[in-house]
């Protein structure tokens, strides 16, 4: 790893915002064989022979148009006194949460509902205090299977070490799990997804509970039927918290035993938070529109709204607003770079871009092809824009080194993949995966989230994360396997033949189906490793737990029915609509 360098050394060649804008305008106005002025006054690629010979992934245009650029929620303006009601209901929920007279089973159910409804960020200290009380091993001896399963899942999810042998008592004399209650099978199934390596009792419970739920599903009534259906599709622990809340709010509202104040609080809170998210996306969309990336780089994916959805899934709480906006810009720029290396750029051009990023100096833009100057200017300008807000605040200026280094690292990994393609070289599976841990982007996003969340100022955490420890490695491997299973065929259609699937097939002499099945097995292995790592944290590793988990969850959801980022016309559009367009009826 490189020795520590001060942020002043790394950024002394940055230029001012006015210089940046002037340079950008001048650069796109200069004569270029690849750009031409169109009737709108904007620029597009010319149809000369060089441009025509390049590959095109035929990504669809944005499905959103300028909707998020122009739309703002009117929820707070059209609902008088809604903030006062929200505050009052929050106090009522907090009172229930700390009620010492409530029995343990009901308290466990309450905490689980609060978390599933997406309002737990209001009660973090109270929830942690209650869970510390509930970890007493004597309590669970009286719990039924349903309550034990929720107790186990809650404690493990919050970093408490709970042995899996608590489920032994629910086996019959034949050593088999048994229950006549569908809700208990559902709760057990959800608990099994926090299993760690070599927990055979949870492996057994997973198989049995899934089989039972699949058989019982046609007989179940609403809302339990939908709870089970959602779990079988994407288990709760692996789902995006914001999506879980959107799904669970109407299901909880339909429960006969619901707590009225909690149900109402969750609905209001969802709409208030949605209004904040819409305002953030509007701001980021304006930045994207001002650079006009979609017109200037027509070969690349225009997915700024999908990028915001991605980052919002990782951390949605109001206090992380600045972080969401910065990381959405990062994912937008990184996506442009990825498409340039994968689709449009030739080897000579991408090599020049890699060299320019290594220099991290605006003067290097003069060595780049015209179309790449737009990306490079946007990249360095973005870091400069957010430097004071995200890095220097709170004495975290040292973190700029890490933020720049992980961007350089991912560009190097893209360079290597471009060399694989342009030279016709097929790497071995291990060689491919070693590079893919970086090119998948999850190490970069985990580190950037640790920096931008602002909750920690631990240089040791960032040094640790740069070494790709097991926690970060498992998250990155899951990301790569999930991605490649869903995208390798589309990539082959545009001439690429290097993927985890193909490398594994070639090295092990197996079929396409067998390779994909092996990838799925590896995903399960890495999830168990990740679960284990989150149970064994310390002062250094704790800051990376939620970024590792949440970014992994986002990818599981984004790619659960295909490449939901590149092709966002289907389920991804539906989910974004549910989270960022449609408020919940009160």
matplotlib code that plots the C-alpha trace (Angstrom):
import matplotlib.pyplot as plt

x = [0.0, 1.2, 2.6, 0.4, 0.2, -1.4, -4.5, -2.7, -0.1, -2.8, -4.9, -2.6, -3.1, -6.9, -8.4, -11.2, -14.8, -14.8, -11.7, -13.3, -16.4, -14.4, -12.2, -15.2, -16.9, -13.8, -12.9, -16.3, -16.3, -13.0, -12.8, -13.0, -13.3, -15.7, -18.1, -20.5, -23.1, -26.7, -29.7, -30.3, -26.9, -25.6, -22.9, -23.1, -20.7, -20.2, -20.8, -17.3, -15.7, -13.8, -16.9, -18.9, -16.5, -16.8, -19.0, -22.4, -24.2, -27.5, -28.4, -31.9, -32.4, -33.4, -36.9, -37.5, -36.9, -36.7, -39.2, -36.9, -35.3, -38.6, -40.6, -40.8, -43.0, -45.9, -46.5, -45.5, -47.2, -50.5, -50.7, -51.0, -49.6, -48.1, -44.8, -46.5, -48.5, -45.3, -43.5, -46.4, -46.7, -42.9, -43.1, -45.9, -43.8, -40.8, -42.9, -44.0, -40.4, -39.1, -42.1, -40.7, -44.1, -44.3, -43.5, -40.5, -42.3, -44.3, -41.2, -39.4, -42.3, -42.5, -38.7, -39.0, -42.0, -40.3, -37.3, -39.3, -41.4, -38.2, -38.5, -35.8, -33.4, -35.5, -35.0, -31.4, -30.3, -33.6, -33.5, -29.9, -30.6, -33.6, -31.7, -28.9, -31.6, -33.0, -29.7, -30.0, -30.0, -32.5, -35.3, -35.4, -36.0, -39.7, -40.1, -41.9, -40.3, -41.6, -40.4, -37.1, -36.4, -37.1, -35.0, -32.1, -32.3, -32.5, -29.6, -27.3, -28.2, -27.1, -23.8, -24.7, -23.2, -26.1, -25.6, -27.6, -28.2, -31.2, -33.2, -32.4, -35.4, -37.8, -36.8, -38.9, -37.7, -36.8, -34.5, -36.8, -38.1, -41.8, -44.5, -48.2, -47.8, -47.0, -45.8, -43.3, -41.9, -41.7, -39.8, -37.5, -36.7, -35.8, -33.5, -31.5, -30.1, -27.9, -26.1, -22.3, -20.1, -20.6, -23.9, -25.5, -28.7, -29.4, -28.6, -31.2, -33.7, -33.3, -34.2, -37.1, -38.6, -38.4, -40.0, -42.8, -43.5, -43.6, -46.2, -48.2, -48.2, -51.3, -53.3, -52.2, -54.3, -53.3, -51.2, -49.1, -49.2, -47.4, -44.9, -44.0, -44.0, -41.6, -39.3, -39.1, -38.2, -35.6, -35.1, -35.6, -32.0, -30.7, -33.2, -32.9, -34.3, -36.1, -37.9, -38.7, -40.4, -42.4, -43.6, -44.3, -46.2, -49.4, -49.0, -48.6, -51.5, -53.7, -52.7, -55.5, -53.0, -51.3, -50.4, -52.3, -49.8, -46.9, -48.8, -49.6, -46.1, -44.6, -46.8, -46.1, -42.4, -42.1, -43.7, -41.5, -38.4, -39.5, -39.8, -36.2, -35.0, -36.8, -35.1, -31.7, -32.3, -33.5, -30.2, -28.1, -30.2, -29.4, -25.7, -26.0, -28.1, -25.6, -22.8, -25.2, -23.4, -26.3, -25.8, -22.1, -21.6, -24.4, -22.8, -23.0, -25.8, -27.9, -28.8, -28.5, -31.9, -31.0, -27.7, -29.5, -31.8, -28.7, -27.1, -30.3, -30.7, -27.3, -28.2, -31.5, -31.4, -31.7, -28.4, -26.6, -28.0, -24.6, -23.2, -26.0, -25.5, -21.8, -21.9, -24.7, -22.4, -19.6, -21.7, -22.8, -19.2, -17.9, -20.6, -19.5, -15.9, -16.9, -18.9, -16.0, -13.6, -16.1, -17.8, -16.5, -12.8, -10.0, -7.0, -4.8, -7.5, -8.4, -4.6, -4.3, -7.3, -5.8, -2.5, -4.5, -6.3, -2.9, -1.7, -4.9, -4.0, -6.3, -3.5, -3.6, -6.9, -5.0, -3.6, -7.1, -9.4, -12.2, -15.0, -12.9, -12.3, -15.9, -15.6, -12.2, -13.3, -16.5, -14.5, -11.9, -14.4, -16.7, -13.9, -13.1, -16.7, -17.2, -13.7, -14.5, -18.0, -17.1, -13.4, -12.1, -15.1, -14.5, -10.8, -11.2, -8.9, -6.6, -9.5, -9.0, -6.0, -8.2, -11.0, -8.7, -6.7, -9.8, -10.9, -7.4, -7.6, -10.9, -9.7, -6.6, -8.9, -10.9, -7.7, -6.8, -10.2, -9.8, -6.4, -8.0, -10.5, -8.3, -5.5, -7.8, -6.4, -8.6, -7.4, -7.7, -10.6, -8.5, -6.8, -10.1, -11.7, -8.7, -9.2, -13.0, -13.0, -11.9, -13.7, -17.0, -16.7, -17.8, -14.5, -14.6, -18.1, -17.6, -14.6, -16.3, -19.3, -17.2, -15.6, -18.8, -21.1, -19.0, -19.6, -16.1, -12.7, -10.6, -7.7, -7.1, -10.5, -9.6, -6.1, -7.8, -10.4, -7.7, -6.2, -9.4, -10.1, -12.6, -15.6, -14.9, -13.8, -17.0, -19.2, -17.1, -17.3, -21.0, -21.3, -19.2, -21.0, -24.5, -23.5, -21.8, -24.6, -27.0, -24.8, -22.4, -24.7, -25.4, -21.7, -21.0, -23.5, -21.3, -18.1, -16.8, -16.1, -14.3, -16.6, -16.6, -18.9, -16.8, -13.5, -14.9, -16.3, -12.9, -10.8, -13.0, -14.5, -18.1, -21.2, -22.7, -25.5, -23.0, -20.8, -23.8, -24.9, -21.4, -21.5, -24.8, -23.2, -20.2, -22.7, -24.1, -20.6, -19.6, -22.8, -22.1, -18.5, -19.9, -22.3, -19.4, -17.3, -20.2, -20.3, -16.6, -16.1, -14.0, -13.3, -11.5, -13.9, -17.3, -17.5, -17.5, -20.3, -23.3, -21.6, -20.6, -24.1, -26.1, -24.2, -24.4, -28.1, -28.6, -26.8, -28.8, -32.0, -30.7, -29.8, -32.4, -34.4, -31.7, -29.4, -31.7, -29.3, -28.5, -32.1, -34.1, -37.4, -39.0, -38.9, -36.3, -38.6, -41.4, -39.3, -38.0, -41.6, -42.7, -39.9, -39.4, -42.6, -45.6, -46.4, -48.3, -51.9, -52.6]
y = [0.0, 3.5, 5.6, 8.3, 11.5, 14.7, 16.0, 19.2, 17.3, 15.4, 18.4, 21.3, 21.2, 21.5, 24.5, 26.8, 26.3, 29.2, 27.9, 24.5, 25.8, 27.9, 25.0, 22.7, 25.1, 25.8, 22.1, 21.1, 24.1, 23.2, 21.4, 17.6, 14.8, 13.0, 15.8, 17.9, 20.6, 19.5, 21.7, 22.1, 23.7, 20.7, 18.3, 14.7, 12.2, 12.4, 9.5, 9.3, 5.9, 5.9, 6.4, 4.0, 1.2, 1.4, -1.0, 0.0, -1.7, -0.1, 0.9, 2.3, 6.1, 7.1, 6.1, 9.2, 12.0, 15.2, 14.1, 14.1, 17.3, 19.1, 17.3, 18.2, 16.6, 18.7, 16.4, 18.8, 21.8, 20.1, 18.4, 21.1, 20.3, 17.0, 17.6, 18.1, 14.9, 13.0, 14.2, 13.3, 9.8, 9.3, 10.0, 7.5, 4.8, 5.6, 5.3, 1.8, 0.8, 1.6, 0.3, -2.0, -3.6, -5.0, -8.8, -9.9, -11.5, -8.4, -6.2, -8.4, -8.2, -4.4, -3.9, -6.1, -4.1, -0.8, -1.9, -3.5, -0.3, 1.7, 4.0, 2.5, 5.4, 7.5, 5.1, 3.7, 4.1, 2.8, -0.3, -1.1, -0.7, -3.1, -5.6, -5.6, -6.6, -9.2, -11.0, -12.6, -16.3, -17.2, -15.3, -17.3, -20.6, -19.7, -18.4, -20.3, -20.9, -17.7, -15.5, -17.3, -16.9, -13.1, -12.8, -14.6, -12.6, -9.2, -9.9, -11.3, -8.4, -6.0, -7.7, -9.8, -13.3, -15.8, -19.6, -21.4, -24.3, -22.3, -24.0, -27.5, -27.6, -27.3, -30.7, -33.7, -37.1, -38.0, -35.0, -33.1, -29.5, -29.5, -26.8, -26.4, -22.6, -21.0, -17.8, -19.8, -21.3, -17.9, -16.5, -19.5, -19.1, -15.5, -16.3, -18.9, -16.2, -15.0, -18.3, -18.5, -21.3, -24.8, -24.1, -27.3, -26.8, -23.6, -25.2, -27.9, -25.3, -23.3, -26.3, -27.5, -24.0, -23.1, -26.4, -25.9, -22.3, -23.2, -25.9, -23.6, -20.5, -21.2, -21.7, -18.5, -15.4, -11.8, -10.2, -13.3, -14.6, -11.5, -11.6, -15.2, -14.4, -11.5, -13.6, -16.5, -14.1, -12.0, -12.9, -9.9, -9.8, -9.6, -7.0, -3.3, -1.7, 1.0, -1.5, -3.6, -0.6, 0.2, -3.4, -3.9, -0.7, -1.8, -5.3, -4.1, -1.8, -4.8, -6.7, -7.1, -6.6, -3.6, -0.6, 2.3, 5.0, 3.0, 2.4, 6.0, 7.2, 4.9, 6.2, 9.8, 9.2, 7.4, 10.3, 12.9, 11.0, 10.5, 14.3, 14.7, 12.1, 13.7, 17.1, 15.4, 13.6, 16.9, 18.5, 15.6, 15.5, 19.2, 18.5, 15.6, 17.7, 20.6, 18.4, 16.9, 13.5, 11.8, 13.8, 14.0, 10.3, 8.6, 5.1, 5.2, 4.5, 7.5, 6.2, 9.0, 8.2, 4.6, 5.5, 7.6, 4.6, 2.4, 4.8, 5.5, 1.8, 1.7, 4.5, 6.4, 8.2, 12.1, 12.7, 11.1, 13.5, 15.0, 11.5, 10.3, 13.2, 12.7, 9.0, 9.3, 11.5, 8.9, 6.1, 8.2, 9.1, 5.6, 4.2, 6.5, 5.3, 1.7, 2.0, 3.8, 1.0, -1.8, -0.4, 2.6, 3.4, 1.7, 0.4, 3.4, 5.8, 4.1, 3.7, 7.5, 7.9, 5.6, 7.6, 10.8, 9.5, 8.3, 11.9, 13.4, 16.7, 18.9, 19.6, 15.9, 16.6, 17.9, 14.5, 12.9, 12.4, 15.1, 12.8, 11.7, 15.2, 15.5, 12.6, 13.6, 17.2, 16.0, 13.5, 16.0, 18.8, 16.5, 15.8, 19.4, 20.5, 18.1, 18.3, 20.8, 19.4, 15.7, 15.5, 18.5, 18.8, 17.4, 17.0, 14.3, 15.9, 12.8, 10.8, 12.6, 10.3, 7.2, 8.7, 9.4, 6.2, 3.9, 5.8, 5.3, 1.6, 0.9, 2.6, 0.4, -2.6, -1.4, -1.0, -4.6, -5.8, -3.7, -5.3, -8.7, -7.8, -6.0, -8.6, -11.6, -12.9, -15.1, -15.1, -18.0, -17.9, -16.8, -14.1, -12.8, -12.8, -11.0, -8.1, -8.3, -7.7, -4.2, -3.6, -4.6, -1.3, -2.4, -1.9, 1.6, 2.3, 0.7, 2.9, 6.1, 5.5, 5.0, 8.4, 10.3, 9.1, 11.2, 9.1, 7.9, 9.5, 6.3, 6.3, 2.7, 1.6, 3.0, 1.4, -1.9, -1.6, -0.9, -4.3, -6.0, -7.8, -10.7, -8.5, -6.3, -9.3, -11.3, -8.3, -7.7, -11.4, -11.6, -8.4, -9.9, -13.3, -11.8, -9.3, -11.8, -14.4, -11.8, -9.9, -12.3, -13.2, -9.6, -8.8, -11.7, -10.4, -7.3, -9.3, -9.8, -13.3, -12.8, -13.3, -15.3, -17.8, -18.3, -18.4, -21.0, -23.1, -23.0, -23.8, -26.6, -28.0, -27.6, -26.5, -23.0, -24.2, -25.9, -22.8, -20.6, -23.0, -23.0, -19.2, -19.4, -21.8, -19.4, -16.5, -18.5, -19.3, -15.6, -14.5, -16.9, -15.5, -12.0, -12.8, -14.3, -11.1, -8.9, -10.9, -10.4, -6.7, -4.3, -0.5, -0.8, -3.0, -1.8, 1.3, -1.0, -3.4, -1.5, -0.4, -4.0, -5.3, -2.6, -2.4, -6.2, -6.1, -3.4, -5.6, -8.7, -6.6, -4.7, -8.0, -10.3, -10.3, -9.5, -6.4, -3.9, -1.1, -1.3, -2.3, -0.3, -0.4, -3.2, -4.1, -1.4, 1.3, -0.1, 0.0, 3.5, 4.6, 3.1, 4.7, 8.1, 9.0, 7.6, 8.6, 6.3, 7.1, 8.3]
z = [0.0, -0.7, 2.1, 3.6, 1.6, 2.8, 1.1, 0.2, -1.7, -3.6, -4.5, -5.0, -8.8, -8.6, -10.2, -9.1, -9.9, -12.3, -14.0, -14.2, -15.8, -18.3, -19.2, -19.7, -22.0, -24.0, -24.4, -25.8, -28.2, -29.7, -33.0, -32.7, -35.4, -33.0, -32.0, -34.1, -33.2, -33.6, -34.1, -30.3, -29.9, -28.0, -29.2, -30.3, -31.8, -35.5, -37.8, -39.2, -39.9, -36.6, -34.5, -36.6, -36.0, -32.3, -30.3, -28.9, -26.1, -27.2, -23.7, -23.5, -22.8, -19.3, -18.5, -16.4, -18.7, -16.7, -14.1, -11.1, -12.4, -12.1, -9.5, -5.8, -3.2, -1.9, 1.1, 3.8, 2.2, 1.6, 5.1, 7.8, 11.2, 9.9, 11.6, 14.9, 14.5, 13.4, 16.5, 18.8, 17.4, 17.7, 21.4, 21.8, 20.0, 22.1, 25.2, 24.1, 23.3, 26.7, 28.6, 31.3, 31.9, 28.3, 28.2, 26.3, 23.5, 22.7, 23.1, 20.5, 18.1, 18.6, 17.9, 14.8, 13.5, 14.1, 12.1, 9.2, 9.0, 8.4, 11.4, 13.6, 12.9, 15.2, 18.1, 17.7, 21.3, 22.7, 20.5, 21.4, 25.1, 24.8, 22.8, 25.4, 28.0, 25.7, 25.0, 28.5, 27.6, 30.2, 28.5, 25.3, 27.2, 27.4, 23.9, 21.2, 17.7, 16.2, 19.0, 19.3, 15.6, 15.7, 18.9, 17.3, 14.1, 15.8, 18.1, 15.4, 13.1, 15.8, 16.4, 19.4, 19.4, 19.8, 19.5, 16.9, 19.3, 20.7, 18.0, 19.1, 21.5, 18.5, 17.1, 17.8, 19.0, 15.4, 15.2, 12.9, 13.1, 13.6, 13.8, 12.8, 12.5, 9.2, 10.9, 12.9, 9.7, 8.2, 11.2, 11.3, 7.5, 8.0, 10.9, 8.9, 6.7, 9.5, 9.6, 9.6, 8.2, 9.6, 11.4, 10.3, 12.3, 10.5, 7.1, 8.0, 9.2, 6.0, 3.8, 5.9, 6.4, 2.8, 1.7, 4.3, 3.2, -0.5, 0.3, 2.7, 0.6, -1.5, 1.7, 3.5, 3.8, 3.5, 4.9, 6.0, 2.4, 1.1, 3.9, 3.0, -0.7, -0.3, 2.0, -0.5, -3.3, -1.3, 2.4, 4.7, 5.9, 2.3, 1.2, 0.9, 4.1, 2.3, 0.0, 3.0, 4.6, 1.5, 1.3, 5.0, 5.8, 4.1, 5.4, 9.0, 8.5, 7.6, 10.8, 13.3, 16.1, 14.8, 17.0, 15.5, 16.5, 15.0, 11.8, 11.3, 12.3, 9.7, 6.9, 7.7, 8.2, 4.8, 3.0, 4.8, 4.0, 0.4, 0.1, 1.3, -1.1, -4.0, -3.2, -3.2, -6.5, -8.0, -7.0, -8.4, -11.6, -12.1, -11.8, -14.3, -16.7, -16.6, -17.7, -20.4, -20.1, -21.9, -25.1, -25.1, -24.3, -26.0, -25.8, -21.9, -19.5, -18.5, -15.1, -12.5, -11.0, -10.7, -9.2, -6.5, -5.8, -5.5, -2.9, -1.1, -0.6, 1.2, 3.6, 3.6, 6.9, 6.8, 8.4, 5.4, 2.9, 1.8, 1.5, -0.7, -3.1, -3.4, -3.8, -6.4, -8.5, -7.9, -9.2, -12.2, -13.2, -12.5, -14.7, -17.5, -17.1, -17.0, -20.2, -21.8, -21.0, -21.8, -24.8, -26.6, -25.9, -27.8, -25.8, -26.6, -25.4, -22.2, -21.4, -21.7, -19.4, -16.8, -17.0, -16.5, -13.4, -12.0, -12.4, -10.8, -12.4, -14.5, -16.9, -17.9, -19.6, -22.6, -23.3, -23.6, -26.6, -26.7, -25.4, -22.5, -21.4, -20.4, -18.0, -16.6, -16.0, -14.2, -12.1, -10.8, -10.5, -8.4, -5.9, -5.7, -5.1, -2.2, -0.7, 2.0, 2.9, 3.0, 3.8, 5.6, 7.9, 11.4, 10.9, 8.3, 5.7, 5.9, 4.2, 0.9, 0.2, 0.5, -1.6, -4.5, -4.1, -4.4, -7.6, -9.1, -8.1, -9.8, -13.0, -13.0, -12.7, -15.7, -17.6, -16.9, -18.2, -21.3, -21.9, -21.5, -24.2, -26.7, -26.6, -26.7, -23.4, -21.2, -17.6, -15.2, -12.8, -9.8, -11.8, -13.1, -9.6, -8.1, -10.5, -10.3, -6.5, -7.4, -10.7, -9.2, -7.3, -3.9, -2.2, -3.4, -2.3, 1.1, 1.7, 0.4, 2.5, 5.6, 4.8, 3.8, 6.5, 8.9, 11.9, 12.2, 11.9, 12.1, 9.8, 11.0, 9.6, 6.1, 6.2, 7.1, 4.4, 1.7, 2.3, 1.2, 4.5, 4.6, 5.2, 2.2, 0.1, 0.7, -0.2, -3.4, -4.4, -3.9, -6.0, -8.8, -8.9, -8.8, -11.5, -13.8, -13.6, -14.9, -17.4, -19.0, -21.9, -22.8, -22.7, -25.0, -27.5, -27.8, -28.2, -24.7, -23.6, -20.2, -17.2, -14.0, -15.6, -18.8, -16.9, -14.5, -17.4, -19.2, -16.1, -14.7, -17.9, -16.9, -18.6, -18.5, -16.2, -13.9, -13.7, -12.9, -10.2, -8.7, -8.7, -6.7, -4.2, -3.8, -3.1, -0.2, 1.1, 1.0, 2.7, 5.6, 5.8, 5.8, 8.6, 10.6, 10.1, 11.3, 14.5, 15.2, 15.0, 16.9, 16.9, 13.5, 11.7, 13.1, 10.8, 7.7, 8.8, 7.6, 4.3, 3.6, 4.4, 2.7, -0.5, -0.8, -0.2, -2.9, -5.5, -4.5, -5.2, -8.3, -10.0, -8.7, -12.0, -14.5, -14.8, -13.2, -13.6, -17.3, -18.1, -15.7, -17.6, -15.6, -11.9, -11.2, -12.5, -10.4, -7.3, -7.9, -8.6, -5.2, -3.3, -5.0, -6.9, -5.1, -1.5, 0.8, 1.3, 4.8]

ax = plt.figure().add_subplot(projection="3d")
ax.plot(x, y, z, "-o")
ax.set_aspect("equal")
plt.show()
